[in-house]
């Protein structure tokens, strides 16, 4: 199957970008992040898209960005936290090496501060994060080839755990 060597999924703030860059470096392949693609293509932040157009409009933009990246990227690809909400995206992930990077709410609070810069966490961030994870965890697990916990691990340790789980070797 053509497309990315590894796809990373998981909640906001889990470290997909950091771990993805480390994996790409270790595997000697390019790195790409669909959130970055969206920001570049739209010329504005994801938070601005949410505020100006709403979540449904953002999800439509995201779906197109994910489809393009899955078709046109052969390295390590990080997907936005909510991209797996789309059934078509989940279908496109079938048969690919997908790593779900997981973390608990305390780790999320420590890493992101669960701040209002995250549009889906603007009010009562801890409660909203828990609710998002309750709604999404089974979707992340459903597309995953491997699940790698990130709690109390350095990005380097998480990258190594992902390589081990996928039985991939550094270059």
N, CA and C atoms as an extended XYZ file, in Angstrom:
513
Properties=species:S:1:pos:R:3:atomname:S:1:resname:S:1:resid:I:1 pbc="F F F"
N         0.847       -1.186        0.000 N   UNK     1
C         0.000        0.000        0.000 CA  UNK     1
C         0.887        1.241        0.000 C   UNK     1
N         0.586        2.163       -0.882 N   UNK     2
C         1.353        3.412       -0.888 CA  UNK     2
C         0.817        4.335        0.193 C   UNK     2
N         1.572        5.359        0.471 N   UNK     3
C         1.179        6.307        1.498 CA  UNK     3
C         2.168        6.309        2.635 C   UNK     3
N         1.777        6.866        3.756 N   UNK     4
C         2.704        7.029        4.878 CA  UNK     4
C         3.264        5.718        5.417 C   UNK     4
N         4.501        5.773        5.865 N   UNK     5
C         5.131        4.638        6.527 CA  UNK     5
C         4.486        4.427        7.894 C   UNK     5
N         4.211        5.534        8.599 N   UNK     6
C         3.573        5.507        9.920 CA  UNK     6
C         2.604        6.680       10.007 C   UNK     6
N         1.424        6.433       10.582 N   UNK     7
C         0.445        7.479       10.853 CA  UNK     7
C         0.250        7.536       12.364 C   UNK     7
N         0.306        8.747       12.914 N   UNK     8
C         0.094        8.947       14.349 CA  UNK     8
C        -1.272        9.571       14.590 C   UNK     8
N        -2.013        8.996       15.536 N   UNK     9
C        -3.301        9.546       15.956 CA  UNK     9
C        -3.301        9.660       17.471 C   UNK     9
N        -4.191       10.481       17.979 N   UNK    10
C        -4.321       10.648       19.420 CA  UNK    10
C        -4.867       12.022       19.735 C   UNK    10
N        -5.136       12.261       21.017 N   UNK    11
C        -5.743       13.530       21.419 CA  UNK    11
C        -4.791       14.712       21.288 C   UNK    11
N        -5.367       15.894       21.314 N   UNK    12
C        -4.571       17.116       21.284 CA  UNK    12
C        -3.589       17.119       22.454 C   UNK    12
N        -2.377       17.561       22.184 N   UNK    13
C        -1.382       17.689       23.238 CA  UNK    13
C        -0.643       16.422       23.604 C   UNK    13
N        -0.934       15.310       22.926 N   UNK    14
C        -0.294       14.043       23.279 CA  UNK    14
C         1.155       13.970       22.805 C   UNK    14
N         1.514       14.817       21.842 N   UNK    15
C         2.890       14.817       21.356 CA  UNK    15
C         3.056       14.233       19.971 C   UNK    15
N         1.985       14.205       19.188 N   UNK    16
C         2.067       13.626       17.842 CA  UNK    16
C         3.127       14.326       16.998 C   UNK    16
N         3.177       15.651       17.064 N   UNK    17
C         4.152       16.399       16.255 CA  UNK    17
C         5.580       16.113       16.704 C   UNK    17
N         5.822       16.170       17.987 N   UNK    18
C         7.176       15.945       18.513 CA  UNK    18
C         7.637       14.519       18.236 C   UNK    18
N         6.795       13.552       18.562 N   UNK    19
C         7.141       12.146       18.344 CA  UNK    19
C         7.245       11.859       16.847 C   UNK    19
N         6.348       12.445       16.068 N   UNK    20
C         6.379       12.242       14.619 CA  UNK    20
C         7.681       12.710       14.003 C   UNK    20
N         8.157       13.872       14.429 N   UNK    21
C         9.430       14.378       13.912 CA  UNK    21
C        10.582       13.460       14.308 C   UNK    21
N        10.568       12.966       15.540 N   UNK    22
C        11.609       12.032       15.983 CA  UNK    22
C        11.561       10.728       15.181 C   UNK    22
N        10.372       10.190       14.971 N   UNK    23
C        10.238        8.965       14.184 CA  UNK    23
C        10.741        9.163       12.760 C   UNK    23
N        10.355       10.276       12.150 N   UNK    24
C        10.792       10.547       10.777 CA  UNK    24
C        12.318       10.616       10.698 C   UNK    24
N        12.918       11.295       11.665 N   UNK    25
C        14.380       11.398       11.704 CA  UNK    25
C        15.011       10.013       11.852 C   UNK    25
N        14.496        9.220       12.763 N   UNK    26
C        15.054        7.878       13.004 CA  UNK    26
C        14.860        6.948       11.818 C   UNK    26
N        13.765        7.126       11.088 N   UNK    27
C        13.471        6.255        9.949 CA  UNK    27
C        14.026        6.800        8.634 C   UNK    27
N        14.540        8.031        8.656 N   UNK    28
C        15.106        8.634        7.451 CA  UNK    28
C        14.065        8.974        6.400 C   UNK    28
N        12.885        9.410        6.863 N   UNK    29
C        11.794        9.759        5.957 CA  UNK    29
C        11.266       11.150        6.321 C   UNK    29
N        10.493       11.780        5.426 N   UNK    30
C         9.940       13.102        5.744 CA  UNK    30
C         8.804       13.021        6.768 C   UNK    30
N         8.555       14.152        7.418 N   UNK    31
C         7.479       14.284        8.404 CA  UNK    31
C         6.442       15.257        7.870 C   UNK    31
N         5.181       14.992        8.186 N   UNK    32
C         4.092       15.883        7.778 CA  UNK    32
C         3.009       15.851        8.844 C   UNK    32
N         2.355       16.990        9.043 N   UNK    33
C         1.282       17.137       10.027 CA  UNK    33
C         0.088       17.769        9.322 C   UNK    33
N        -1.060       17.109        9.357 N   UNK    34
C        -2.218       17.648        8.639 CA  UNK    34
C        -2.710       18.965        9.251 C   UNK    34
N        -2.503       19.173       10.552 N   UNK    35
C        -2.871       20.466       11.134 CA  UNK    35
C        -2.040       21.589       10.499 C   UNK    35
N        -0.742       21.335       10.297 N   UNK    36
C         0.112       22.327        9.633 CA  UNK    36
C        -0.358       22.566        8.201 C   UNK    36
N        -0.750       21.490        7.507 N   UNK    37
C        -1.259       21.626        6.139 CA  UNK    37
C        -2.480       22.539        6.110 C   UNK    37
N        -3.367       22.364        7.089 N   UNK    38
C        -4.592       23.166        7.147 CA  UNK    38
C        -4.259       24.631        7.395 C   UNK    38
N        -3.396       24.897        8.368 N   UNK    39
C        -3.020       26.279        8.690 CA  UNK    39
C        -2.380       26.952        7.475 C   UNK    39
N        -1.489       26.241        6.804 N   UNK    40
C        -0.823       26.796        5.617 CA  UNK    40
C        -1.830       27.034        4.493 C   UNK    40
N        -2.667       26.048        4.244 N   UNK    41
C        -3.638       26.149        3.157 CA  UNK    41
C        -4.710       27.199        3.381 C   UNK    41
N        -5.096       27.391        4.639 N   UNK    42
C        -6.161       28.336        4.967 CA  UNK    42
C        -5.633       29.732        5.301 C   UNK    42
N        -4.344       29.811        5.633 N   UNK    43
C        -3.759       31.099        5.996 CA  UNK    43
C        -4.271       31.648        7.323 C   UNK    43
N        -4.687       30.757        8.203 N   UNK    44
C        -5.169       31.156        9.531 CA  UNK    44
C        -5.091       29.956       10.465 C   UNK    44
N        -5.200       30.231       11.751 N   UNK    45
C        -5.073       29.164       12.735 CA  UNK    45
C        -6.322       28.291       12.760 C   UNK    45
N        -6.167       27.110       13.327 N   UNK    46
C        -7.303       26.208       13.484 CA  UNK    46
C        -8.337       26.841       14.415 C   UNK    46
N        -7.872       27.480       15.475 N   UNK    47
C        -8.798       28.161       16.390 CA  UNK    47
C        -9.621       29.211       15.646 C   UNK    47
N        -8.982       29.962       14.741 N   UNK    48
C        -9.704       30.969       13.962 CA  UNK    48
C       -10.762       30.325       13.063 C   UNK    48
N       -10.427       29.193       12.452 N   UNK    49
C       -11.404       28.502       11.603 CA  UNK    49
C       -12.608       28.079       12.438 C   UNK    49
N       -12.362       27.522       13.620 N   UNK    50
C       -13.454       27.116       14.519 CA  UNK    50
C       -14.342       28.311       14.855 C   UNK    50
N       -13.721       29.419       15.237 N   UNK    51
C       -14.480       30.604       15.660 CA  UNK    51
C       -15.252       31.211       14.491 C   UNK    51
N       -14.593       31.330       13.341 N   UNK    52
C       -15.203       32.021       12.199 CA  UNK    52
C       -16.217       31.165       11.436 C   UNK    52
N       -15.955       29.843       11.359 N   UNK    53
C       -16.807       29.000       10.514 CA  UNK    53
C       -17.477       27.845       11.249 C   UNK    53
N       -16.990       27.517       12.442 N   UNK    54
C       -17.574       26.424       13.207 CA  UNK    54
C       -16.886       25.097       12.964 C   UNK    54
N       -17.177       24.157       13.871 N   UNK    55
C       -16.529       22.845       13.786 CA  UNK    55
C       -16.877       22.079       12.514 C   UNK    55
N       -18.139       22.053       12.047 N   UNK    56
C       -18.429       21.289       10.821 CA  UNK    56
C       -17.602       21.761        9.619 C   UNK    56
N       -17.432       23.065        9.472 N   UNK    57
C       -16.618       23.581        8.367 CA  UNK    57
C       -15.164       23.159        8.527 C   UNK    57
N       -14.657       23.226        9.771 N   UNK    58
C       -13.282       22.790        9.999 CA  UNK    58
C       -13.133       21.315        9.657 C   UNK    58
N       -14.061       20.481       10.092 N   UNK    59
C       -13.957       19.033        9.837 CA  UNK    59
C       -13.969       18.727        8.343 C   UNK    59
N       -14.708       19.496        7.560 N   UNK    60
C       -14.715       19.307        6.100 CA  UNK    60
C       -13.345       19.641        5.510 C   UNK    60
N       -12.742       20.730        5.985 N   UNK    61
C       -11.399       21.120        5.540 CA  UNK    61
C       -10.393       20.045        5.954 C   UNK    61
N       -10.535       19.574        7.191 N   UNK    62
C        -9.625       18.560        7.717 CA  UNK    62
C        -9.705       17.267        6.909 C   UNK    62
N       -10.907       16.851        6.563 N   UNK    63
C       -11.092       15.612        5.795 CA  UNK    63
C       -10.317       15.671        4.479 C   UNK    63
N       -10.394       16.784        3.785 N   UNK    64
C        -9.683       16.955        2.517 CA  UNK    64
C        -8.169       16.920        2.745 C   UNK    64
N        -7.709       17.582        3.805 N   UNK    65
C        -6.276       17.604        4.115 CA  UNK    65
C        -5.760       16.209        4.442 C   UNK    65
N        -6.527       15.440        5.203 N   UNK    66
C        -6.119       14.083        5.571 CA  UNK    66
C        -6.081       13.184        4.332 C   UNK    66
N        -7.103       13.264        3.504 N   UNK    67
C        -7.124       12.453        2.278 CA  UNK    67
C        -5.908       12.750        1.407 C   UNK    67
N        -5.588       14.034        1.236 N   UNK    68
C        -4.431       14.420        0.421 CA  UNK    68
C        -3.132       13.898        1.017 C   UNK    68
N        -2.984       14.011        2.325 N   UNK    69
C        -1.754       13.567        2.980 CA  UNK    69
C        -1.609       12.049        2.923 C   UNK    69
N        -2.701       11.318        3.111 N   UNK    70
C        -2.635        9.857        3.044 CA  UNK    70
C        -2.286        9.385        1.633 C   UNK    70
N        -2.723       10.130        0.643 N   UNK    71
C        -2.447        9.752       -0.746 CA  UNK    71
C        -1.063       10.210       -1.209 C   UNK    71
N        -0.573       11.324       -0.658 N   UNK    72
C         0.622       11.929       -1.228 CA  UNK    72
C         1.844       12.019       -0.342 C   UNK    72
N         1.856       11.330        0.793 N   UNK    73
C         2.995       11.418        1.706 CA  UNK    73
C         3.487       10.021        2.021 C   UNK    73
N         4.808        9.818        1.987 N   UNK    74
C         5.334        8.469        2.216 CA  UNK    74
C         6.188        8.352        3.478 C   UNK    74
N         6.145        9.356        4.341 N   UNK    75
C         6.939        9.326        5.567 CA  UNK    75
C         6.078        9.097        6.789 C   UNK    75
N         6.336        9.888        7.823 N   UNK    76
C         5.559        9.841        9.057 CA  UNK    76
C         4.518       10.959        8.985 C   UNK    76
N         3.280       10.623        9.270 N   UNK    77
C         2.166       11.568        9.179 CA  UNK    77
C         1.444       11.650       10.512 C   UNK    77
N         1.281       12.861       11.026 N   UNK    78
C         0.498       13.101       12.239 CA  UNK    78
C        -0.851       13.690       11.837 C   UNK    78
N        -1.924       13.105       12.368 N   UNK    79
C        -3.272       13.605       12.094 CA  UNK    79
C        -3.783       14.411       13.273 C   UNK    79
N        -4.640       15.379       12.991 N   UNK    80
C        -5.269       16.166       14.041 CA  UNK    80
C        -6.095       15.268       14.951 C   UNK    80
N        -6.261       15.696       16.196 N   UNK    81
C        -6.922       14.886       17.205 CA  UNK    81
C        -8.317       14.424       16.852 C   UNK    81
N        -9.072       15.229       16.121 N   UNK    82
C       -10.444       14.868       15.786 CA  UNK    82
C       -10.629       14.257       14.407 C   UNK    82
N        -9.554       14.061       13.679 N   UNK    83
C        -9.676       13.576       12.306 CA  UNK    83
C       -10.324       12.194       12.220 C   UNK    83
N       -10.184       11.397       13.276 N   UNK    84
C       -10.730       10.039       13.270 CA  UNK    84
C       -12.245       10.022       13.480 C   UNK    84
N       -12.847       11.180       13.711 N   UNK    85
C       -14.302       11.252       13.835 CA  UNK    85
C       -14.990       10.935       12.515 C   UNK    85
N       -14.287       11.150       11.408 N   UNK    86
C       -14.850       10.933       10.083 CA  UNK    86
C       -14.725        9.458        9.687 C   UNK    86
N       -15.851        8.832        9.365 N   UNK    87
C       -15.854        7.410        9.006 CA  UNK    87
C       -14.998        7.144        7.769 C   UNK    87
N       -15.020        8.059        6.817 N   UNK    88
C       -14.201        7.902        5.614 CA  UNK    88
C       -12.712        7.913        5.935 C   UNK    88
N       -12.310        8.754        6.861 N   UNK    89
C       -10.908        8.786        7.293 CA  UNK    89
C       -10.545        7.472        7.974 C   UNK    89
N       -11.408        7.002        8.837 N   UNK    90
C       -11.128        5.720        9.503 CA  UNK    90
C       -10.979        4.605        8.476 C   UNK    90
N       -11.806        4.612        7.459 N   UNK    91
C       -11.714        3.607        6.398 CA  UNK    91
C       -10.375        3.717        5.660 C   UNK    91
N        -9.941        4.942        5.383 N   UNK    92
C        -8.657        5.149        4.691 CA  UNK    92
C        -7.467        4.684        5.529 C   UNK    92
N        -7.634        4.605        6.844 N   UNK    93
C        -6.548        4.163        7.719 CA  UNK    93
C        -6.451        2.636        7.813 C   UNK    93
N        -7.471        1.943        7.317 N   UNK    94
C        -7.477        0.483        7.361 CA  UNK    94
C        -6.271       -0.071        6.597 C   UNK    94
N        -5.549       -0.989        7.246 N   UNK    95
C        -4.408       -1.634        6.608 CA  UNK    95
C        -3.115       -0.848        6.687 C   UNK    95
N        -3.137        0.299        7.333 N   UNK    96
C        -1.922        1.117        7.478 CA  UNK    96
C        -1.331        0.927        8.865 C   UNK    96
N        -0.044        1.302        9.005 N   UNK    97
C         0.601        1.306       10.325 CA  UNK    97
C         0.161        2.570       11.046 C   UNK    97
N        -0.742        2.409       12.003 N   UNK    98
C        -1.290        3.542       12.749 CA  UNK    98
C        -0.949        3.357       14.223 C   UNK    98
N        -0.319        4.379       14.793 N   UNK    99
C         0.016        4.356       16.214 CA  UNK    99
C        -0.872        5.360       16.938 C   UNK    99
N        -1.607        4.849       17.924 N   UNK   100
C        -2.420        5.698       18.796 CA  UNK   100
C        -1.562        6.057       20.001 C   UNK   100
N        -1.232        7.336       20.124 N   UNK   101
C        -0.495        7.839       21.282 CA  UNK   101
C        -1.529        8.229       22.331 C   UNK   101
N        -1.485        7.560       23.473 N   UNK   102
C        -2.498        7.784       24.506 CA  UNK   102
C        -1.907        8.507       25.717 C   UNK   102
N        -2.787        9.150       26.480 N   UNK   103
C        -2.400        9.773       27.751 CA  UNK   103
C        -3.648        9.960       28.592 C   UNK   103
N        -3.440       10.092       29.916 N   UNK   104
C        -4.580       10.318       30.801 CA  UNK   104
C        -4.790       11.822       31.004 C   UNK   104
N        -5.883       12.178       31.663 N   UNK   105
C        -6.254       13.582       31.798 CA  UNK   105
C        -5.227       14.385       32.599 C   UNK   105
N        -4.606       13.770       33.600 N   UNK   106
C        -3.604       14.504       34.391 CA  UNK   106
C        -2.412       14.868       33.521 C   UNK   106
N        -1.999       13.938       32.671 N   UNK   107
C        -0.889       14.204       31.748 CA  UNK   107
C        -1.302       15.290       30.743 C   UNK   107
N        -2.534       15.234       30.260 N   UNK   108
C        -3.025       16.248       29.323 CA  UNK   108
C        -3.003       17.628       29.965 C   UNK   108
N        -3.426       17.698       31.215 N   UNK   109
C        -3.431       18.982       31.925 CA  UNK   109
C        -2.013       19.514       32.081 C   UNK   109
N        -1.088       18.630       32.403 N   UNK   110
C         0.307       19.045       32.588 CA  UNK   110
C         0.904       19.538       31.269 C   UNK   110
N         0.638       18.830       30.190 N   UNK   111
C         1.262       19.161       28.900 CA  UNK   111
C         0.644       20.378       28.234 C   UNK   111
N        -0.672       20.454       28.223 N   UNK   112
C        -1.331       21.519       27.467 CA  UNK   112
C        -1.824       22.639       28.356 C   UNK   112
N        -1.872       22.371       29.667 N   UNK   113
C        -2.503       23.336       30.556 CA  UNK   113
C        -4.010       23.343       30.356 C   UNK   113
N        -4.491       22.507       29.418 N   UNK   114
C        -5.918       22.481       29.059 CA  UNK   114
C        -6.459       23.902       28.977 C   UNK   114
N        -5.806       24.668       28.109 N   UNK   115
C        -6.130       26.098       28.036 CA  UNK   115
C        -7.122       26.423       26.930 C   UNK   115
N        -7.606       27.634       26.949 N   UNK   116
C        -8.637       28.079       26.017 CA  UNK   116
C        -8.132       28.247       24.592 C   UNK   116
N        -6.830       28.138       24.347 N   UNK   117
C        -6.322       28.192       22.983 CA  UNK   117
C        -6.776       26.960       22.196 C   UNK   117
N        -7.249       25.964       22.900 N   UNK   118
C        -7.802       24.766       22.272 CA  UNK   118
C        -9.310       24.986       22.170 C   UNK   118
N        -9.845       25.199       20.957 N   UNK   119
C       -11.244       25.602       20.820 CA  UNK   119
C       -12.250       24.640       21.439 C   UNK   119
N       -11.960       23.351       21.437 N   UNK   120
C       -12.930       22.406       21.990 CA  UNK   120
C       -12.857       22.302       23.504 C   UNK   120
N       -11.907       23.036       24.116 N   UNK   121
C       -11.742       22.950       25.571 CA  UNK   121
C       -11.931       24.305       26.253 C   UNK   121
N       -12.697       25.172       25.642 N   UNK   122
C       -12.797       26.549       26.127 CA  UNK   122
C       -13.471       26.682       27.494 C   UNK   122
N       -14.433       25.831       27.796 N   UNK   123
C       -15.149       25.909       29.066 CA  UNK   123
C       -14.953       24.598       29.820 C   UNK   123
N       -14.548       24.674       31.094 N   UNK   124
C       -14.303       23.500       31.930 CA  UNK   124
C       -13.435       22.475       31.190 C   UNK   124
N       -12.178       22.828       30.932 N   UNK   125
C       -11.309       22.018       30.086 CA  UNK   125
C       -11.120       20.566       30.526 C   UNK   125
N       -10.943       20.308       31.816 N   UNK   126
C       -10.734       18.912       32.253 CA  UNK   126
C       -11.954       18.047       31.948 C   UNK   126
N       -13.139       18.585       32.263 N   UNK   127
C       -14.369       17.838       32.002 CA  UNK   127
C       -14.532       17.619       30.501 C   UNK   127
N       -14.288       18.657       29.703 N   UNK   128
C       -14.444       18.528       28.256 CA  UNK   128
C       -13.426       17.548       27.676 C   UNK   128
N       -12.186       17.569       28.198 N   UNK   129
C       -11.170       16.639       27.707 CA  UNK   129
C       -11.603       15.204       27.987 C   UNK   129
N       -12.092       14.958       29.206 N   UNK   130
C       -12.573       13.605       29.554 CA  UNK   130
C       -13.700       13.173       28.618 C   UNK   130
N       -14.641       14.082       28.360 N   UNK   131
C       -15.770       13.759       27.487 CA  UNK   131
C       -15.311       13.489       26.060 C   UNK   131
N       -14.359       14.302       25.577 N   UNK   132
C       -13.813       14.069       24.238 CA  UNK   132
C       -13.173       12.688       24.162 C   UNK   132
N       -12.404       12.338       25.173 N   UNK   133
C       -11.727       11.046       25.172 CA  UNK   133
C       -12.717        9.887       25.292 C   UNK   133
N       -13.780       10.063       26.064 N   UNK   134
C       -14.800        9.012       26.157 CA  UNK   134
C       -15.440        8.780       24.791 C   UNK   134
N       -15.632        9.856       24.051 N   UNK   135
C       -16.248        9.757       22.727 CA  UNK   135
C       -15.275        9.244       21.669 C   UNK   135
N       -13.987        9.499       21.847 N   UNK   136
C       -13.019        9.192       20.792 CA  UNK   136
C       -12.140        7.979       21.042 C   UNK   136
N       -11.940        7.586       22.288 N   UNK   137
C       -10.974        6.516       22.598 CA  UNK   137
C       -11.202        5.272       21.738 C   UNK   137
N       -12.443        4.818       21.645 N   UNK   138
C       -12.712        3.609       20.853 CA  UNK   138
C       -12.392        3.817       19.374 C   UNK   138
N       -12.512        5.047       18.891 N   UNK   139
C       -12.183        5.331       17.490 CA  UNK   139
C       -10.668        5.267       17.277 C   UNK   139
N        -9.916        5.864       18.217 N   UNK   140
C        -8.447        5.771       18.138 CA  UNK   140
C        -8.014        4.310       18.181 C   UNK   140
N        -8.562        3.577       19.136 N   UNK   141
C        -8.192        2.162       19.286 CA  UNK   141
C        -8.598        1.356       18.060 C   UNK   141
N        -9.719        1.720       17.459 N   UNK   142
C       -10.221        0.999       16.296 CA  UNK   142
C        -9.352        1.122       15.058 C   UNK   142
N        -8.671        2.241       14.900 N   UNK   143
C        -7.808        2.423       13.724 CA  UNK   143
C        -6.360        2.034       14.000 C   UNK   143
N        -6.024        1.790       15.257 N   UNK   144
C        -4.621        1.604       15.651 CA  UNK   144
C        -4.095        0.207       15.374 C   UNK   144
N        -2.885        0.184       14.861 N   UNK   145
C        -2.096       -1.038       14.763 CA  UNK   145
C        -1.417       -1.275       16.104 C   UNK   145
N        -1.046       -0.165       16.761 N   UNK   146
C        -0.359       -0.214       18.049 CA  UNK   146
C        -0.824        0.954       18.907 C   UNK   146
N        -0.867        0.742       20.215 N   UNK   147
C        -1.179        1.793       21.177 CA  UNK   147
C         0.061        2.006       22.027 C   UNK   147
N         0.505        3.257       22.109 N   UNK   148
C         1.692        3.595       22.898 CA  UNK   148
C         1.304        4.662       23.914 C   UNK   148
N         1.415        4.308       25.190 N   UNK   149
C         1.133        5.270       26.261 CA  UNK   149
C         2.279        6.270       26.344 C   UNK   149
N         1.947        7.534       26.512 N   UNK   150
C         2.971        8.587       26.579 CA  UNK   150
C         3.193        9.099       27.993 C   UNK   150
N         2.333        8.705       28.929 N   UNK   151
C         2.416        9.198       30.305 CA  UNK   151
C         3.791        8.888       30.903 C   UNK   151
N         4.393        9.905       31.519 N   UNK   152
C         5.677        9.763       32.216 CA  UNK   152
C         6.788        9.230       31.322 C   UNK   152
N         6.721        9.500       30.030 N   UNK   153
C         7.767        9.101       29.090 CA  UNK   153
C         8.261       10.325       28.347 C   UNK   153
N         9.540       10.313       27.995 N   UNK   154
C        10.085       11.375       27.156 CA  UNK   154
C         9.649       11.118       25.713 C   UNK   154
N         9.683       12.144       24.862 N   UNK   155
C         9.363       11.912       23.450 CA  UNK   155
C        10.253       10.832       22.823 C   UNK   155
N        11.520       10.796       23.220 N   UNK   156
C        12.434        9.781       22.697 CA  UNK   156
C        11.984        8.372       23.099 C   UNK   156
N        11.531        8.229       24.346 N   UNK   157
C        11.042        6.924       24.808 CA  UNK   157
C         9.770        6.520       24.072 C   UNK   157
N         8.902        7.474       23.817 N   UNK   158
C         7.664        7.192       23.089 CA  UNK   158
C         7.993        6.788       21.650 C   UNK   158
N         8.904        7.513       21.017 N   UNK   159
C         9.302        7.173       19.641 CA  UNK   159
C         9.874        5.757       19.589 C   UNK   159
N        10.721        5.413       20.543 N   UNK   160
C        11.299        4.069       20.570 CA  UNK   160
C        10.216        3.010       20.790 C   UNK   160
N         9.270        3.293       21.678 N   UNK   161
C         8.171        2.354       21.922 CA  UNK   161
C         7.336        2.153       20.659 C   UNK   161
N         7.134        3.225       19.893 N   UNK   162
C         6.383        3.114       18.637 CA  UNK   162
C         7.152        2.263       17.630 C   UNK   162
N         8.452        2.504       17.505 N   UNK   163
C         9.272        1.695       16.595 CA  UNK   163
C         9.216        0.227       16.993 C   UNK   163
N         9.354       -0.037       18.293 N   UNK   164
C         9.305       -1.417       18.786 CA  UNK   164
C         7.952       -2.050       18.512 C   UNK   164
N         6.881       -1.327       18.775 N   UNK   165
C         5.529       -1.859       18.579 CA  UNK   165
C         5.255       -2.201       17.107 C   UNK   165
N         5.820       -1.396       16.208 N   UNK   166
C         5.623       -1.619       14.778 CA  UNK   166
C         6.690       -2.517       14.158 C   UNK   166
N         7.679       -2.882       15.001 N   UNK   167
C         8.805       -3.689       14.546 CA  UNK   167
C         9.539       -3.021       13.387 C   UNK   167
N         9.762       -1.714       13.541 N   UNK   168
C        10.530       -0.947       12.569 CA  UNK   168
C        11.897       -0.637       13.162 C   UNK   168
N        12.879       -0.495       12.303 N   UNK   169
C        14.253       -0.219       12.745 CA  UNK   169
C        14.677        1.179       12.317 C   UNK   169
N        15.520        1.799       13.163 N   UNK   170
C        16.126        3.080       12.792 CA  UNK   170
C        16.991        2.878       11.549 C   UNK   170
N        17.208        3.950       10.801 N   UNK   171
C        18.138        3.881        9.659 CA  UNK   171
C        19.548        4.144       10.108 C   UNK   171
